[in-house]
Amino acid sequence: MRMEDIAEKAGVSQATVSRVLSGHGGVSQAKTQAVLEWAGKFGFTPKRRRPRPDGGTVNIGFFFSGRDFSRAGTALLQKFTALIRDIPDKYSICFLPVGMDAAQFGRELVNRKISGLLIAGHHNPPELAPILKTVPHVWLNSHDGPSSGSVLRGNREAGRIAAAYLTGHGCTRLGAIRVPSRNPGYAARIDGFLEEAERHGCRALVFPCGEPRQYFEEIEVAELEEILGNTFTALSDLAESCDGFFCPDDRVTAILYRILLKRELILTRRVRVISCNNDRNCLAGLYPRPATIDFAPELSAKIALHQLLRQLEKKNDRENIPVIVNPILVPGDEL
């Protein structure tokens, strides 16, 4: 592959190709996107710093693909903490800005001399795909789209664990809260829950909350509570008949508790709730404390880092093989 080949296909000058691939500014986003797309199709890989025997530092970028880092939950902080603690001395982690367009993203990788990426979040923006082809990267969680490496959580298994927990405590009329989410694993959690409930011969209902593209991570808590409350009002007979609920996320569980308390369903009846993620901030103060499912975020981060280092050190004999971390039940307060 030659620079003039990229220039010809992208319809730009060789000087423009050089500016884009070297990380300099002054090029429109449309031209930058065209250059990066053709560079990716040609299999172009910028020269990046690899591990050196003389002890030179190699930069690893930490990139959050979501729109609002403040709503990511404590699991992401636990992952980042584990990475800082476990990364070898010859590597350093650079936290990349949130919300970059393709041109900014490409410049950051070149200007910071990023050799590999650890990516958090669930959205794989299509405009960044050509750039991601040029750098080794591993996702820290479930996401939409392809990757050179992933650490996935056993989402379907988490749903099965939740249903088994509720039926094991005598619940026979189960309800699952379905919220639209950027996390593709949430749908798998509900599917696993329904499968296990059916296996136990239990009635299981799904309470849909919100429009299909109204991701709960991107709306305010008050709005989400209103949506969930409206669902319970519209389906009050069905909701009040359930003696066990499954929530795919601890943030939703905290809202569900407020709704159940308003309806006097938590303390006056033996209604059990099981949640997901073991986010202590969300579950703090809830009584009785619901059971939840822990996805071992620190372990996930360690595995992702190991995957990326093997890529950087050219020790990978297989690619695109995800590693699945099994979820663990965390029991709640007994009623």
NORUR-V544013 format. One record per pair of residues at least 6 apart in sequence whose ideal C-beta (glycine too) atoms are under 6 Angstrom apart, sorted by sequence separation. I is the first residue (numbers start at 1). J is the second residue. If there is no record, write none. Layout:
i	j
I	J
I	J
This chain:
i	j
247	253
260	266
265	271
310	316
7	14
20	27
51	58
197	204
232	239
19	27
139	147
166	174
216	224
49	58
247	256
4	14
7	17
142	152
194	204
3	14
6	17
16	27
137	148
138	149
139	150
140	151
20	32
96	108
178	190
3	17
176	190
278	292
16	31
20	35
275	290
278	294
176	193
210	227
273	290
274	291
275	292
276	293
17	35
94	112
117	135
119	137
209	227
12	31
124	143
209	228
116	136
117	137
118	138
119	139
120	140
124	144
303	323
122	143
124	145
209	231
253	275
105	128
174	197
10	34
207	231
10	35
102	127
106	131
250	275
300	325
102	128
105	131
299	325
228	255
232	259
249	276
250	277
10	38
174	202
178	206
243	271
244	272
245	273
246	274
247	275
248	276
249	277
254	282
9	38
69	98
250	279
257	286
296	325
155	185
159	189
163	193
172	202
173	203
174	204
175	205
176	206
177	207
178	208
179	209
180	210
225	255
229	259
60	91
62	93
158	189
162	193
179	210
224	255
251	282
6	38
153	185
156	188
160	192
164	196
175	207
180	212
250	282
295	327
6	39
58	91
59	92
60	93
61	94
62	95
63	96
155	188
159	192
163	196
167	200
182	215
205	238
250	283
64	98
155	189
159	193
163	197
180	214
181	215
293	327
294	328
55	90
57	92
59	94
61	96
167	202
180	215
181	216
182	217
156	192
160	196
293	329
294	330
179	216
253	290
292	330
144	184
291	331
1	42
142	183
291	332
142	184
290	332
142	185
289	332
76	120
289	333
288	333
288	335
278	330
59	112
61	114
193	246
59	113
63	117
65	119
59	114
66	121
59	115
60	116
61	117
62	118
63	119
64	120
65	121
58	115
64	121
65	123
123	182
189	248
122	182
79	140
122	183
186	248
49	113
270	335
49	115
48	115
175	242
173	241
33	102
173	242
36	106
173	243
174	244
175	245
176	246
177	247
32	103
171	243
171	244
179	252
29	103
177	252
166	244
23	107
162	246
23	110
23	111
46	134
45	134
40	130
37	130
40	133
36	130
36	131
171	272
169	272
166	272
165	274
162	274
158	276
165	291
161	293
158	293
153	295
71	217
151	300
151	303
151	304
149	307
140	304
138	304
161	329
138	307
158	327
138	308
152	322
154	324
157	327
150	322
151	323
152	324
153	325
154	326
154	327
136	311
136	312
118	304
116	308
116	312
115	312
75	277
74	279
73	279
74	281
82	298
86	302
79	297
83	301
78	297
82	301
78	298
82	302
75	297
79	301
83	305
51	313
